[in-house]
Amino acid sequence: MKRRKFIKQFCSASVACSMPIALTSLQSCSDLSSENDSKDNSPNPGDVNSIQFDLNDQQLSPLKTVGGSIVTMSSDFDRAGLVMYRESLDDLLVFSRSCSHAGTSINAFSNGVATCPNHGAKFNIDGSAISGPTNAPLLQYSSTIDGSIVTITKSIQHY
């Protein structure tokens, strides 16, 4: 076989074999693809306008301590789940877990930083992006604490 023909066949075969891997890598951040396919590509927060949690629930016990953080699974309130951070005795910060880069569910805050496991985007406790492939902040929700009951609501923003 001639050298040029061999190189042409080898390159064609290499491209054909690597294409599925490349496509998988490009799609790795969209584990919520069917739910995030909206016209404006923003997180789909669900249909419920408020949700309540009882801090006496053992799974929420990290939120009893200032600096504690947890994540929740998908719900009708937010299909990506929530990431919560206890900022002070009176304040609980609540964000959508949907990474503002491509929708992957981010991890809980650790040392004041939440990280996207796919591309390494990092978010500060105020929801702002501090590094990674995005500059967009996390979607934030309002919360109130009454005794041990936390109520999280979607705020209507007027532009």
N, C-alpha and C positions, 0 to 999 in steps of 0.2 A: 504494500500500500504506500502511496506517495505521502510525503510528510505533510503537505498542505491539506490533503483530504483527511488524513488522520486527525490533525489539529481541528479542522472544521467539525468533524464528527464528535470528537472528544468535547469540544466546547458546547456544542448543541446538547449533548447528553448531560453535561454538567448543569447547564441552565435548567433543563427539564427536571432533573433530580432535585435541584435546590429550590424550585419554585414553591412547593407546598410548605417548606420550612420558612421561607421568606414571608409568605402570606400569613402563616400562623403567628410569626413574630409581630407583624404589623397589626394584627387583630388582638394581641394579648391583653390590651388594656380594656377591652370591651366585653367583660363578662356579663354585662347587663344589656347587650346589644339590642335584643328584641324589645326591652322596656324603655331604652333610651333613644329609640329611633323616632324622635319628634322633629318637627320642622325646624326648630331653632337649636337642636342638639343640646338642650339644657336637661338637667336631671329631672325625671318625672317623679315629683314628690308624693304621688298617690292621691287618693280621693278624700281622706279623712282630714278635717281641719285641726283637730287636737287629739292628744293622747296623754294618758296619765300613767305614772309609775309610782310604786310604793318603795321608798328607800329601805324599808324593813325587809324587803325581799333579799335573800342571801346573795343572789347574783348581782345585785346593785350595791352591795356593801362597800366596794371601793369608793363610791360617791359620797359616803358619809365623812370621808376625810378630805380636807383641802389638798388639791393636787392629784386626787384620784381620778381615774378615767376608765370608761368601759365602752364597748361597742354593742349594738343590738343587731339582730338579724332584720331582714326585710319585713315590712308590715304595710298595711293599707295607708298609714301616715306617710311613710317614705320607703319606697321599694328597694332602695339601696341599704337601708338600715340607718342607724344614728350613731354618732360618736359624741360622747358626753365627757365634760371635764369640770370638776368641782373647783371653781376659781376662788371662792371664799365661802364662809358659812351661809351667806345669803344669796350667792350667785352660782348658777350652774350654766355653763356654756354648752349649747347643743347645735350640732351641725349634721348635715347629710353626710353619710359615708361615701357618697359618690365623688370620686376624684374629679376635679374640674378639668383635668387633662382629657381623660377618655372614659370616665365612668366606673373604674375599678373601685371596689370597696376598700377604703383606707383602713389602717390599723388604729388602735386606741392611741391616745397621747402617752408618750414616755419622755420624761424630762422636758415637758412642754412642747413636744414635737410629735405630730402624727405623720406617718409615712405611707405612701402608696407602694404596695409590694411589687408592682410591675415595672414602673420606670423610675422609681425613687423620688418622686415629687415629695417635698416636705412642707408641712403647714404648721404655722405658729398657733398658739392657743386662741388668737383672735380670728382664726380662719384664713389669714393671709398666707399666700404661697411664699416660701422663703428660699426654695431651690427646686430645680427639676425642670421638666418640659412645659410648665404652665406658669402664668402670672396671675391667673384668675383665682379669686378666693373660694373657699367652700361656701355652700349655701347654708345660712345660719337661721335657726329658729328661735323664737322667744320662749322663755321658761319662767315659771314661778314656783316657789317652794312654800308649801303651807304645811307645817309640821313635818311629817314624813312623806307627804304626797307631792310629787313633781308633776306639774301640768306643762306640756309643751304645745305651743300653738304656732300656726303659720301666720306671720305678719303680712298684712297687705301693704305693699309699698306703692306710693304714688310718685310718679315721675313728672 
